[in-house]
């Protein structure tokens, strides 16, 4: 789940190297990063002047960076990680581009957090979920929280969601037959531990 900053509030956080930050609010938001140079005092530089009702995801930071978020009148949802997504916006009109997986391989945390995974492969696809530790690092969630995602298979063979090597299991069938879709719910059950349930 995303972090919540109340309206007209301010928060500072450290974003690790190679991580990104995602921010959404119904009112304008200012996002700054702390710049530091040898022999000069550190100063805040505007990273993004975010318009209302817009979701922003930064580029990956090349070095660990201190970030400040200043809220407007409305609350702000934010998250940092390798593939941050404001999951609370799921179900609204906004939807990023689906993630395509057309060969056997890893079904990454970023892919399932995008909400939609597609496959058009002529060959069967075995899609192995990321480990619980990797998913935990990608999204800030409390134990008992979950998010839903779907697979749309338009290829002529089965797309199969399979358990990770550790910390991420599947309950129910992971098979998504050709010309069908499958709905899944991924739930955090403990630190670095997730269960993905087949819903339909």
N, C-alpha and C positions, 0 to 999 in steps of 0.2 A: 504494500500500500504506500501511497505517497505521503510525504510530510505535509503538515498544515501550518501555514503562517497566517495569523489573523489579520484582517483589514487594518491598514495604516501601521502595521508592525514592520519590524526589520529583523533579519537573521543573518548571521555569518556562518559559513561552513567551509571545511577544507575538502577540495575535490582532488582525488589522487591523479597522478600522471596516467594518461591513457583513458581516464574516465570522462564522462560527459555529464551535463546537467540538463534536466527537462523541467520546464516551468509553465504553469497555466493559471490564469485568473480571468474573472469577468470584468475586471477593470485594469487600467494600465499598470505596468510593473517596471521598475528600473533594476537592472542587474549589473553589478560592478565586479571587477577583479582587482586584487591588490597587486600593484607593481612595485618591485623593489630593485634598486640599482645601487652598486657600490658607491659609497661616499655621498649618497643622496637619501633624504627621508622617503619612506614608503608612501605611495599615494594611490588612491582609488581611481580607476579608469572605467568609464562606462563601457560595459560589454554589450548590453542590449537594452534598448528602450522599447519594451514590449507593448504592443497595442492590446486593447481589451479583447477578450474572447479569442485569443490566439495562443496556440501551444508552441513553445519554443524548445528546441533541443540544440545544444551547443555542439560544436566540433569537439573532438577529443582533445583534452589539454595535454600539451607536450611535457609539462612539468606539474608537480603538485601545486595547486593554486588556491588561495583564499578567495572566496566569493561572498558577496553581500547581495541580498535580495531585499528591496524596499517595496512593500505592498502599497497599492492604492486603497480605495475604500472597501473593495471586496477581498475576501480571503484568497490566499495563493496556495496552490498545490505544487510541490516541487519534489524532485528526486534526483539523486546522483548515482552513477554506476556505469558499467560498461555499455549497457543498453537501456537507459532509463526511459520509462514510459509512464505517463499519467494514466494509470489503469482505471481510475474513477470516471474518466471521460468515455470509457467503453459504453456503447449504447447511445451516445450522442451522434450527431451527424458526422463528426470528424473521424476519419479512419485513414491511417497511413497505408502505404502500398503493401500488399500482401508479400510474404516471403515465399519464394519458390524453392522447393526441394525436389529435384528431378533425378537424384541418384542416391543409392544407399549411402548413409553417412549420419552425421550428428544433427539432430533436431535441436538447435541451440535455444538458450534462454531468450535471446533477442527475438528469435523467430516466433516462439509461442507468445511472447509478450506483445508482439505486433497484432495479435488477435486473429490473423488469418494466415494459413499456410496452404499453398497450392502445389499440385503436382500434375505434370502432363507427360511423365515419362512412359516410354513404350515398354520399359522393363519394370519388374516389381521393385518397390522401394522399401527398404528396412530403415526406419528413421529412429535412431537411438537418442533418447532424451539426454540432455546435459545432466551431469551429476548434481546432487543436492547442493553441494558446496558452491558450484558455479552458479546455479539459480539463485542461491541466497546472496551471493555477491552482486548479482545483476539487478535485484529489486529489493527494496526495503519492505519487509512484511513481518507481521507478528504471527506467532503460532495461532493457528485456527483461521487465518485469512486465506483467501483464494482468489483466483481469476480464471475466467473462461476463455477458451479459444477453439478454433475450428480448423479442420482440414477439408479441402475441396479437391477431390481426385477426379480429373478429367482424362487421365491416361488409361490405356487398355489393360492395366494390371493393378494388383492390390498395393495400397500404401499401408504399411504396418508401423504403428507407433510401438516402440519397445522400451523396456526399462533401461535405466542407466547402469553403469558399472557399480555405482554406490550412491546411496542416499536419495534415490528417485525410483519409485516403483509404479506399476500400472495396475489398476483394478478394472476389470472388464476387458472386453475385446479391444485390441489396438488396431484391428483390421478395418480399413476404409476401402470398400470395394470400388471397382471402376464405375465412373459416372454417378458417384454418390458423395456425400459429405459426412463427416463425423464431428460431434461436439464433445469437448473435453473440459474438465475442471481440474486445475492444479492447486493443491492445498498444502500449506506448510504445516507439518506436524511436530517439528522440533528444529533446533538449529541444524542447518545443512541437510535437512531431511524433508522430502516432498513426496506426496502421492498424487498421481494423475488418474482421475476417474473418467471412464467413458460414460457420457450422459445420454447420447443418442447416436 
